[in-house]
Amino acid sequence: MFQTSIDEYMTMVEKNLQEYLVSLPSPFEEIGKFTEGAVGLFKPFSLEMFDIAGITALIRSHRDAKDTYEVNCYLVEMLTTMFRVGIHHLGWLTDNQTKSITDMLAYDTTTTEGEENFKLFIHCIRQFPYDTNNQKWYAFLMPLLAYTKQYKFQRSNYFSRYMANIINKYGIMLNRGEHERDVFVDQMRCTQNLRDLLNLCDKDNTKTDIESKYWLFRNISIEYARVFLGCLFQRSAVKDSFGKIGAEVVAYHYVSYQTISQHYLEQKQKKESLK
Protein backbone atom coordinates (compact mmCIF):
# COMPACT_ATOMS: atom_id res chain seq x y z
CA MET A 1 0.00 0.00 0.00
CA PHE A 2 1.25 3.47 -0.89
CA GLN A 3 3.10 4.76 2.18
CA THR A 4 2.77 8.37 1.01
CA SER A 5 -1.02 7.92 0.95
CA ILE A 6 -0.98 6.50 4.47
CA ASP A 7 1.24 9.37 5.61
CA GLU A 8 -1.22 11.92 4.21
CA TYR A 9 -4.07 10.12 5.94
CA MET A 10 -2.23 10.15 9.30
CA THR A 11 -1.42 13.85 8.91
CA MET A 12 -5.07 14.57 8.22
CA VAL A 13 -6.16 12.59 11.29
CA GLU A 14 -3.63 14.33 13.53
CA LYS A 15 -4.76 17.73 12.30
CA ASN A 16 -8.51 17.17 12.56
CA LEU A 17 -9.09 14.46 15.18
CA GLN A 18 -9.98 16.92 17.94
CA GLU A 19 -12.60 18.51 15.70
CA TYR A 20 -14.08 15.10 14.93
CA LEU A 21 -14.30 14.16 18.60
CA VAL A 22 -16.19 17.34 19.52
CA SER A 23 -19.15 16.14 17.45
CA LEU A 24 -19.26 12.65 19.00
CA PRO A 25 -21.35 11.74 22.05
CA SER A 26 -20.09 9.79 25.03
CA PRO A 27 -20.05 6.04 24.26
CA PHE A 28 -22.39 5.63 27.26
CA GLU A 29 -24.90 8.17 25.97
CA GLU A 30 -28.17 6.94 24.46
CA ILE A 31 -27.87 7.64 20.76
CA GLY A 32 -31.48 8.75 20.34
CA LYS A 33 -31.08 11.57 22.85
CA PHE A 34 -27.86 12.60 21.15
CA THR A 35 -29.35 12.83 17.67
CA GLU A 36 -32.49 14.58 18.89
CA GLY A 37 -30.48 17.24 20.70
CA ALA A 38 -31.72 16.49 24.21
CA VAL A 39 -28.19 16.11 25.52
CA GLY A 40 -26.22 18.11 23.00
CA LEU A 41 -26.53 19.45 19.49
CA PHE A 42 -25.99 16.77 16.89
CA LYS A 43 -23.60 17.79 14.18
CA PRO A 44 -24.14 15.58 11.12
CA PHE A 45 -21.06 13.65 10.08
CA SER A 46 -19.14 15.45 7.39
CA LEU A 47 -17.98 13.85 4.16
CA GLU A 48 -14.43 14.20 5.43
CA MET A 49 -15.26 12.26 8.61
CA PHE A 50 -16.85 9.50 6.56
CA ASP A 51 -13.77 9.23 4.34
CA ILE A 52 -11.47 9.13 7.35
CA ALA A 53 -13.57 6.34 8.89
CA GLY A 54 -13.62 4.35 5.64
CA ILE A 55 -9.91 4.72 4.95
CA THR A 56 -9.15 3.78 8.57
CA ALA A 57 -10.97 0.50 7.97
CA LEU A 58 -9.26 -0.20 4.64
CA ILE A 59 -5.75 0.52 5.91
CA ARG A 60 -6.30 -1.57 8.99
CA SER A 61 -7.71 -4.57 7.12
CA HIS A 62 -5.51 -4.52 4.00
CA ARG A 63 -2.87 -7.22 3.89
CA ASP A 64 0.06 -4.81 3.41
CA ALA A 65 -0.77 -2.50 6.30
CA LYS A 66 -2.82 -4.28 8.95
CA ASP A 67 0.17 -5.66 10.86
CA THR A 68 2.06 -2.38 11.04
CA TYR A 69 -0.60 0.27 11.50
CA GLU A 70 -2.08 0.83 14.98
CA VAL A 71 -5.52 2.44 14.80
CA ASN A 72 -6.17 5.35 17.16
CA CYS A 73 -8.81 4.27 19.69
CA TYR A 74 -10.75 7.49 19.13
CA LEU A 75 -11.12 6.61 15.46
CA VAL A 76 -12.64 3.26 16.48
CA GLU A 77 -15.10 5.23 18.60
CA MET A 78 -15.97 7.30 15.54
CA LEU A 79 -16.66 4.15 13.50
CA THR A 80 -18.94 2.69 16.17
CA THR A 81 -20.81 5.98 16.59
CA MET A 82 -21.44 6.23 12.86
CA PHE A 83 -22.83 2.71 12.89
CA ARG A 84 -25.10 3.43 15.87
CA VAL A 85 -26.40 6.69 14.42
CA GLY A 86 -27.03 5.02 11.06
CA ILE A 87 -29.02 2.16 12.61
CA HIS A 88 -30.98 4.63 14.74
CA HIS A 89 -32.03 6.71 11.75
CA LEU A 90 -32.96 3.60 9.76
CA GLY A 91 -35.01 2.36 12.73
CA TRP A 92 -33.72 -1.18 12.52
CA LEU A 93 -32.64 -1.98 16.10
CA THR A 94 -32.61 -0.46 19.58
CA ASP A 95 -29.42 1.28 20.64
CA ASN A 96 -28.65 -1.46 23.19
CA GLN A 97 -28.96 -4.09 20.47
CA THR A 98 -26.72 -2.04 18.18
CA LYS A 99 -24.13 -1.51 20.91
CA SER A 100 -23.80 -5.26 21.39
CA ILE A 101 -22.93 -5.46 17.68
CA THR A 102 -20.48 -2.54 17.70
CA ASP A 103 -18.73 -3.83 20.83
CA MET A 104 -18.27 -7.18 19.12
CA LEU A 105 -17.09 -5.82 15.77
CA ALA A 106 -14.85 -3.08 17.18
CA TYR A 107 -12.87 -5.55 19.28
CA ASP A 108 -12.90 -8.54 16.89
CA THR A 109 -14.77 -10.76 19.31
CA THR A 110 -17.96 -12.79 19.31
CA THR A 111 -20.61 -12.88 22.04
CA THR A 112 -23.98 -14.59 22.27
CA GLU A 113 -25.80 -11.26 22.49
CA GLY A 114 -23.73 -9.78 19.68
CA GLU A 115 -24.32 -12.80 17.44
CA GLU A 116 -28.08 -12.75 17.96
CA ASN A 117 -28.33 -9.03 17.23
CA PHE A 118 -26.03 -9.32 14.21
CA LYS A 119 -28.47 -11.90 12.84
CA LEU A 120 -31.25 -9.34 13.34
CA PHE A 121 -29.09 -6.78 11.52
CA ILE A 122 -28.71 -9.17 8.58
CA HIS A 123 -32.45 -9.79 8.64
CA CYS A 124 -33.04 -6.02 8.41
CA ILE A 125 -30.80 -5.75 5.36
CA ARG A 126 -32.56 -8.64 3.64
CA GLN A 127 -36.16 -7.86 4.55
CA PHE A 128 -36.66 -4.15 5.25
CA PRO A 129 -37.70 -1.96 2.30
CA TYR A 130 -35.27 0.64 1.00
CA ASP A 131 -35.65 3.88 2.97
CA THR A 132 -35.34 6.75 0.50
CA ASN A 133 -35.75 9.37 3.23
CA ASN A 134 -32.78 8.00 5.16
CA GLN A 135 -30.66 6.71 2.29
CA LYS A 136 -27.62 8.74 3.39
CA TRP A 137 -27.18 6.44 6.40
CA TYR A 138 -26.59 3.19 4.54
CA ALA A 139 -23.00 4.00 3.63
CA PHE A 140 -22.24 4.97 7.24
CA LEU A 141 -22.74 1.34 8.28
CA MET A 142 -19.86 0.16 6.09
CA PRO A 143 -16.70 1.50 7.82
CA LEU A 144 -17.20 -0.55 11.01
CA LEU A 145 -18.03 -3.69 9.02
CA ALA A 146 -14.92 -3.19 6.88
CA TYR A 147 -12.81 -2.54 9.98
CA THR A 148 -13.56 -5.72 11.91
CA LYS A 149 -11.67 -8.99 11.61
CA GLN A 150 -12.71 -11.47 8.94
CA TYR A 151 -12.40 -15.04 10.15
CA LYS A 152 -11.38 -18.06 8.07
CA PHE A 153 -13.52 -17.90 4.98
CA GLN A 154 -13.64 -20.11 1.89
CA ARG A 155 -14.50 -17.90 -1.08
CA SER A 156 -16.64 -19.94 -3.42
CA ASN A 157 -16.83 -19.55 -7.16
CA TYR A 158 -20.37 -18.12 -7.10
CA PHE A 159 -19.36 -15.56 -4.47
CA SER A 160 -16.23 -14.58 -6.40
CA ARG A 161 -18.13 -14.14 -9.66
CA TYR A 162 -20.79 -12.04 -7.98
CA MET A 163 -18.24 -9.79 -6.27
CA ALA A 164 -16.29 -9.37 -9.50
CA ASN A 165 -19.53 -8.31 -11.19
CA ILE A 166 -20.15 -5.74 -8.46
CA ILE A 167 -16.67 -4.28 -9.00
CA ASN A 168 -17.25 -4.17 -12.76
CA LYS A 169 -20.61 -2.46 -12.28
CA TYR A 170 -19.21 0.18 -9.94
CA GLY A 171 -16.31 0.71 -12.32
CA ILE A 172 -18.49 1.57 -15.29
CA MET A 173 -20.92 3.80 -13.40
CA LEU A 174 -20.58 7.41 -14.45
CA ASN A 175 -18.80 9.54 -11.89
CA ARG A 176 -17.67 13.12 -12.35
CA GLY A 177 -16.17 13.66 -8.95
CA GLU A 178 -19.59 13.58 -7.32
CA HIS A 179 -18.35 11.96 -4.14
CA GLU A 180 -20.98 13.66 -1.99
CA ARG A 181 -23.74 12.19 -4.14
CA ASP A 182 -22.16 8.73 -4.02
CA VAL A 183 -22.35 8.80 -0.20
CA PHE A 184 -25.38 10.88 0.75
CA VAL A 185 -27.67 9.91 -2.14
CA ASP A 186 -26.50 6.29 -2.10
CA GLN A 187 -25.62 6.42 -5.78
CA MET A 188 -24.00 2.99 -5.57
CA ARG A 189 -26.98 1.32 -3.85
CA CYS A 190 -24.99 0.15 -0.86
CA THR A 191 -27.24 -2.29 1.00
CA GLN A 192 -29.34 -3.29 -2.00
CA ASN A 193 -26.32 -5.03 -3.51
CA LEU A 194 -25.43 -6.57 -0.16
CA ARG A 195 -29.01 -7.82 0.24
CA ASP A 196 -28.89 -9.58 -3.13
CA LEU A 197 -25.53 -11.11 -2.24
CA LEU A 198 -26.80 -12.36 1.13
CA ASN A 199 -29.90 -13.84 -0.48
CA LEU A 200 -27.68 -15.64 -2.98
CA CYS A 201 -25.47 -17.03 -0.22
CA ASP A 202 -28.52 -18.14 1.77
CA LYS A 203 -29.02 -20.78 -0.91
CA ASP A 204 -25.57 -22.26 -0.22
CA ASN A 205 -26.50 -25.83 0.77
CA THR A 206 -22.98 -26.55 2.04
CA LYS A 207 -23.75 -24.32 5.04
CA THR A 208 -26.78 -25.93 6.66
CA ASP A 209 -26.50 -25.25 10.41
CA ILE A 210 -27.27 -21.88 12.03
CA GLU A 211 -23.71 -21.30 13.24
CA SER A 212 -22.08 -21.80 9.83
CA LYS A 213 -24.71 -19.57 8.21
CA TYR A 214 -23.98 -16.86 10.78
CA TRP A 215 -20.26 -16.88 10.00
CA LEU A 216 -20.93 -16.99 6.27
CA PHE A 217 -23.13 -13.88 6.47
CA ARG A 218 -20.70 -12.11 8.80
CA ASN A 219 -17.64 -12.77 6.62
CA ILE A 220 -19.51 -11.84 3.45
CA SER A 221 -20.77 -8.58 4.96
CA ILE A 222 -17.23 -7.66 6.00
CA GLU A 223 -15.76 -8.42 2.59
CA TYR A 224 -18.54 -6.60 0.77
CA ALA A 225 -18.01 -3.51 2.96
CA ARG A 226 -14.30 -3.44 2.07
CA VAL A 227 -14.99 -3.77 -1.64
CA PHE A 228 -17.77 -1.18 -1.50
CA LEU A 229 -15.55 1.38 0.26
CA GLY A 230 -12.63 0.62 -2.05
CA CYS A 231 -14.81 1.19 -5.11
CA LEU A 232 -16.33 4.31 -3.57
CA PHE A 233 -12.96 5.95 -2.90
CA GLN A 234 -11.55 4.80 -6.22
CA ARG A 235 -14.34 6.73 -7.96
CA SER A 236 -13.68 9.89 -5.93
CA ALA A 237 -12.80 10.98 -2.40
CA VAL A 238 -12.01 14.11 -0.42
CA LYS A 239 -8.31 13.36 -0.98
CA ASP A 240 -6.74 11.97 -4.14
CA SER A 241 -4.49 9.77 -2.01
CA PHE A 242 -7.59 8.04 -0.61
CA GLY A 243 -8.51 7.11 -4.17
CA LYS A 244 -5.15 5.37 -4.57
CA ILE A 245 -5.75 3.35 -1.41
CA GLY A 246 -9.23 2.42 -2.59
CA ALA A 247 -7.93 1.39 -6.02
CA GLU A 248 -5.30 -0.88 -4.48
CA VAL A 249 -7.84 -2.59 -2.24
CA VAL A 250 -10.20 -3.13 -5.19
CA ALA A 251 -7.42 -4.48 -7.42
CA TYR A 252 -6.32 -6.94 -4.74
CA HIS A 253 -9.84 -8.32 -4.32
CA TYR A 254 -10.56 -8.39 -8.03
CA VAL A 255 -7.44 -10.42 -8.83
CA SER A 256 -8.34 -12.81 -6.02
CA TYR A 257 -11.86 -13.32 -7.41
CA GLN A 258 -10.60 -13.83 -10.95
CA THR A 259 -8.05 -16.38 -9.74
CA ILE A 260 -10.73 -18.38 -7.91
CA SER A 261 -13.07 -18.31 -10.90
CA GLN A 262 -10.29 -19.36 -13.28
CA HIS A 263 -9.29 -22.24 -11.00
CA TYR A 264 -12.92 -23.40 -10.86
CA LEU A 265 -13.20 -23.23 -14.66
CA GLU A 266 -10.04 -25.28 -15.11
CA GLN A 267 -11.28 -27.92 -12.70
CA LYS A 268 -14.64 -28.08 -14.48
CA GLN A 269 -12.98 -28.47 -17.91
CA LYS A 270 -10.73 -31.20 -16.54
CA LYS A 271 -13.71 -33.17 -15.22
CA GLU A 272 -15.55 -32.84 -18.50
CA SER A 273 -12.52 -34.06 -20.46
CA LEU A 274 -12.43 -37.25 -18.36
CA LYS A 275 -16.01 -38.19 -19.22
N, C-alpha and C positions, 0 to 999 in steps of 0.2 A: 504494500500500500504506500502511496506517495507520502513520504515523510514531510515534505513541505506543506502538503494539504493538512496533515495532522497538526503541524506546528501552527498553521493559521487558525485552525479550529481552537487549539488550546489558548492562543492569544486572545481570540474572541471571547472565550469562556472567562478567562481571567479578567478581562476588561468589563464584562457585562453581568457576571454572575450575581453581584450584589443587587443589581437592578431586577434581575429575574426573581430573586428570593423575596423581594419586597411584595410582589404580587401573589405569592403563595400563602395559603393558610397554614396553620399548625397542623401537623399530621394527625393530631388528636381532635381536630375540629370537625364537626359534622358538615359534610360538603354542601348540603342543601342550604344551611344557614349562610355559608360562605358565599355561595353564588347569588343568593337572594339579598345579600347586603345587610343581614341582621347583625352580623359580627363585624364585618368590615366591607369596604367597597370592593367588588370583584372587578378586576381588570382583565378583560379577555386576553387570552394568550396571543402574543404577536406571532407573525410569520417567522420572525427571527428565532423566537423561543422554540417554535415547532421544529425548525431546521436543526437547531442545536440538539434538541432531544433525539431527533431521528439519526443524526450523524453520530451522536454518542452511542446509540445502539449498534450502528453499523461498524464503527471502529472497534467496539468492544467484542463483537461477535465474529468479526472477520478473521480468517485463519492467520493472516500475517501480522495482526496487531493485538489480538485478544490476550496473548500471554505477556505482553510488555506494557500495555496501557492500563493504568489504574484509574477507574472512573471515580470522579469526585462524588462523595455521598450526597451532596446537595443536588447534583444533577439527577441522581436516582430518585430523590424526593420529587423533583420536577416531573419525571416520567410517570411516577405513580399518581401524582395529582392530576395530570392531564387525563390519565385513564379514568380516574374517579369522576372528574368533572364531565367527561364525555359520556360515561354510563348514566350519570345523573340526568343529563339533558335528554338522552335517548329514552330514559324511563325504563330501563331494562331490569335493574336490580336495586336493592336497597344499598345504602352506603356501607353497612356492615358486611353485607355479602361481597361487595366489590373489594373492600379492604382485605378480606380473606384471600382474594385472588391476587391483589397487588403485593401483599406480604409474601405470598408464595413465589410469584414470578420475580420480584425484585431481589430475592435472596436465593434463587435457584433451588428451592426446596419443594416438597410436596406434603400436604396435610390433608386429612380427611375432609375437613371443612372447605379447604381451598379447592380440592378435587370436585366436590359436589357442586360448588358454586361456579367452577369453571365449566362444568357440564351444562349448567343453566345458561351461562354466557354463550356457549356454542349453540344451545337451543335457540337463544334469542337471534343469533345471526342467521340461523337456518329458517326460522319460522316467522319472525316479526316482519311486517311490511316495511318497505323503505320509507324513511321519514324525511320528506323533502324539506320540511321546516327546520330540521336540525341536522341537515346533511353535512355541515361543516365539522361535526364532531366525530364522524367515522374515522377520518385520518388520524385523529388524536389518540385513538386506541392502539395504533400500530407501533409507536416507539417502544412501549413497555414490552409488547409481545416480541419484537425484534431483539430486545435487549437480553431477555432471559435465556437460560441455558437450554439447548436442544439435546435431548437424550438420544441414545443409540437408535438409529432410524434407518430402515431399509427403504431406499427410494425405488419404488416400482416403476415399471415402464409407463404405465398409464398416468401415474403422477408426473413423471418427468416430461412426457409429451404435453400434458396439460399446462404445466408451468412454462415450458418453452413457448407454447402458444400465447400465454399471457404476456411474456416478454416481447414476443413479436408484435402483439396487438398494441401494447403500450408504445413500442418503438415507432410504429407507423402513424400513431395519433398525431394530429397537427398540434404543434406547440410553438407559439411565438413569444416565449419568455413569460407566459402567463402563469407564473408559479402560484400566485395568490388564488387564481381560479382553480388550478389543479387541487389545491388544498381545501379552500373554503366552499367551493361549489361542487366538490367531489367529482371533478371532471373524469377521473379514472375509475369511478365506480368501485370504490375500495371494498366494501363488504359484500357487494353483490357478486363479485368474482370469487371471493372467499366462500360465500354460501354455495355457489355452484360446485366449487372444488370439494367442499366438505360433503355435499350430497353425493358426489361421485365416489368419494372414498368410503362413504357409508355402505356402499354396495360391495366393498372388498370382503369376500367370503373367507379370506385367510385370517381375518381378525374377527372372531366370533364372540369372545367373552367381553364383558363390560370393561374390564381393566385394559385390555389390549386396544379396544376402541378408544378409550380415553386418551391413551398415550399417542395413538395415531392422530387423533384430532388435535392434540396439544402440539405435537411436533410439526404437523402440517401448518397450523396457524402461525407458529413461530417462523417457519421457512417462508411462508407466503408474505408475512409482514416485512421480512428482510428484502425480499425481491420487490415488493411494492415500493418500499422506501428507496431502494436503489434505483428503480425505474423513475420514480418521482424526481429525485435529485439529478438524475442524468438528464432529464428533460429540461429542468431549470431549477435554480435554487438562489438563496439570497447571496451566496458566495460561489464564484466559479470553481473554487477548489472543492466545494462540496459535491459539485457535479462530477468531478474526477473520481472522488471516492465512490459515489453512487455507480458510476460506469464500471469501475473495477469490480465491485460487488456483483453487479448484474452479469458481467462477462464471466466471472468465476462460476456462478450458478448455471449460466447458459451452457458453458462447455461441459459441465458435469452432467446436465440433462441430456445433451446430445451424445455424450459418451455412453450413458446408460441405454439410451434408445438404440444406438448403433450396435451395442453388444447384444441386446435382445434380438435385433433383426438378424444378426449373424447366427445366433443360436437357432432361431426359427428356420433360417435357410438350410442350416446343417441338418436339422431334423427332417425337413422335407426331402432333402437329397438322399437320405437313408431309406426312405419309403420304397 
